[in-house]
Amino acid sequence: MGSVTVAIFGPQPYCWLFTAYLLLRVCCLRRPAVLLACCLSIVVAGGICWSFQRQISRKTVVDRHPVTQVVKVLPDDIKVQDGFVTAVGTDQQSKTRESLAVSVRDPQLLDHFRCLDRPTEWQLTGMIQPVMPATNENEFDLCRYYQQRRVYNQVRLDQPPLVRNVTQRGLCDRCHCWRWRLSNYFNRMPEPLAGYCQQLIIGQNSAANDQLMADVKKLGVIHLFCISGMHVVLLVTILRWLGVYLWLDRELVDGLLILALPFYLIVAGGAPSLIRAVIMAEAGLLQDILKLDRLDSWALSLLVGMAWEPAVLLSLGGQLSYLLSFLLQVMDRQITALRQCLFLSLASLPAILSYVFEFHWLSLVISYPMIPLFSFVLFPLVLVSAGTYWLVPAVGELVNRLLLFFQRLVGLVAQLPGEVVFGKPAFWMATVLFLLTLWCISSYRSARRWLMLSLTYLSCFLVIHLPLTGEVNFVDIGQGDCIIIREPFNRHVMMIDTGGKLNFGRHQPVRTRDVATRTSINYLKSRGINHIDTIYLSHRDADHIGYLPTVLQNMRVSRVAVPAGMEKQPVLTRKVGTVNQPQIIPVTDQHPNIDPNLKILHPFAPGEAKNEDSMVLTGRFGGQQFVFTGDLDRAGECAVLEHYPGLHADILKLGHHGSRTASDERFLDQLHPQWGIISAGRFNRYYHPNDEVVASLRQRQIKILSTQQYGMIRYVYTRQRGHWQTTLKGEELKWTLPNCLNN
């Protein structure tokens, strides 16, 4: 079933070959009952996938339109942060789950939403739309994440809704109320103890522990801090011990646990890893009745998990949960604890690289001291603190000090050298690495097998880090510009602008993760890149340089080139900072080339780094001449023509996001490009691109590629030939496009 669901939802055609291979192996067993069971599971898996896809297409709206509806919202699905109220609710008419968001400025009204402790019905008006898919390569796919939670649409409310309590509440609703009360109780504890209780007991993320999560993710032990199988096993063990201590019969304790675990699954958030753990725990408690061994229990948990969530194996959490638990069932019991931790880390590495793209060498051994520390010290202390804080807060205060010390220690360890940006292996590469790892573990004393695995990792690393192709990449950064140029073998990596968010005079909360983190930075790391030779900043506007601090924090940058006159402006110096400060190079068109394949055409003299002072660059990649114009206005374009009367372009990045302030007719006629690239945000307040500009391009038979329509746009080349690749096909987001692009 697992290979079938991955083949359908991935989609990964290699899994069909794997499914055929498994069927062939089963046929060789000459056991009709086993063959029949396998064929039946394949048919059932196909039926579940078909039903799930049909449900998605039936419940997802096709465009953006106004809506008035009544939505049932559970208390633990409401979040209040930075003047926004977000929630997940169920439309009472269509029974479709939707994501809700509304801006609330009244502090008293925000407190009212925080204090909602029971199911409520919201009468609301707003704009409903489908959940946006990932529009950049290797970007986190919010659409798939929501679909796994059975959420299909998003509603942006025009105003705060009218809220009324729901009188009838079922058992499931009461579980969600208990979860809210527990969260509210934990919030009264000091940090980071409150965050530990929320994450380890009810599976709720805490913003206060963001840095800890980043550190443990870097060290490869994040599974210890996300509620999973280990927590359920520890919880069942502790409750069993407590029952014995209270002189209760073991059968009575086990019976109570069998009844309580499904409710705890709801209270703890129902994550895929938790579903697997609860099913395996139930099978263990019912061992005398079911007569299942450990491997059968694991297989049962996989079948039930995929029946509940068909795409469970397409998430990192689902893959690690089932993979590591499977290895624990089949691994030789005589293996030492250190070796076992090492093997589990190696087996999980291909999956981690496919989603995170980097790892720390310490992650291979850090689980050895961390698992007993977590199992016998941290988790029990957190449970004790959660149970006694209302009566003896001094215990919680003492545990909180220990947790603070632990967090500092983890932070220091995470800063040790050893982090490797490996990149994202192709699916078939990750599969080969995983199967080779299992092959090595099955005969772990064979040095030849480990050598073969090491050489395979080295080959994969070289393929990612020394690609034969280069590319010019227009990142879908929203309303802004961000262009990545990567030459073959990664000889030079350059970035033109970083993108950024315009504030329009309003205070914006400081965020640890912004759009650049999940788009341009994520993409670079997926290609094994952690160094940028030069960042060219076209001018000072926030939508072109706003994410510069994010890039400098995540990448080693050698130099930053800016239009002359911008180098001392506070808008730049504040963003550059003092840590790992790159060389700042002010340039005009007379400046020698900083990188061999990019020539600076503008500005001609120092200025104030406004639109009219935008840096203009040109370069030849893959047999095509590119011109990048920033936000240069029409007068500046004509001035460039006067200075460079022979200027030509095959591919033109249109100035000012397709605004009519740029793309002068004379400029277009002389450059005579074949392609015009527009980088603009969806539903932007400026209505970019302008209808007249698009009409002018079509009149000159210039083909248009817009990030609004195609997401990330990549020109991939080898020597003097190249081709276009886009993340979207162009039809997925027609409802977001302006009329000029839809026509």
Salt bridges, closest charged atoms under 4 A:
ASP63 OD1 - HIS65 ND1 2.90
ASP76 OD2 - HIS176 ND1 2.91
ASP76 OD2 - ARG179 NH1 3.17
ASP111 OD1 - ARG114 NH1 2.72
ASP117 OD1 - ARG118 NE 3.25
GLU121 OE1 - ARG164 NH2 3.19
GLU139 OE2 - ARG518 NH1 2.69
ASP173 OD2 - LYS72 NZ 2.75
ASP254 OD1 - ARG240 NE 2.86
GLU309 OE1 - ARG150 NH1 3.00
GLU358 OE2 - LYS525 NZ 3.35
GLU419 OE1 - LYS218 NZ 3.78
GLU471 OE2 - ARG486 NH2 2.97
GLU471 OE1 - ARG714 NE 2.95
ASP476 OD2 - ARG682 NH2 2.86
ASP481 OD2 - HIS544 ND1 3.90
ASP481 OD2 - LYS653 NZ 2.65
ASP481 OD1 - HIS657 ND1 3.37
GLU487 OE1 - ARG491 NE 3.92
GLU487 OE1 - HIS492 ND1 3.17
ASP497 OD2 - HIS544 ND1 2.82
ASP533 OD1 - HIS531 ND1 3.88
ASP541 OD2 - HIS539 NE2 3.18
ASP543 OD2 - HIS544 NE2 3.76
ASP543 OD2 - HIS657 NE2 3.01
ASP595 OD1 - ARG559 NH2 3.45
GLU608 OE1 - LYS610 NZ 3.34
ASP631 OD2 - HIS539 NE2 3.12
ASP631 OD2 - HIS544 NE2 3.06
ASP631 OD2 - HIS656 NE2 3.98
ASP631 OD1 - HIS657 NE2 3.62
ASP650 OD1 - HIS648 NE2 3.26
ASP664 OD1 - ARG666 NE 3.17
GLU665 OE1 - ARG634 NH1 3.19
ASP669 OD1 - ARG700 NE 2.64
GLU731 OE1 - LYS734 NZ 3.88
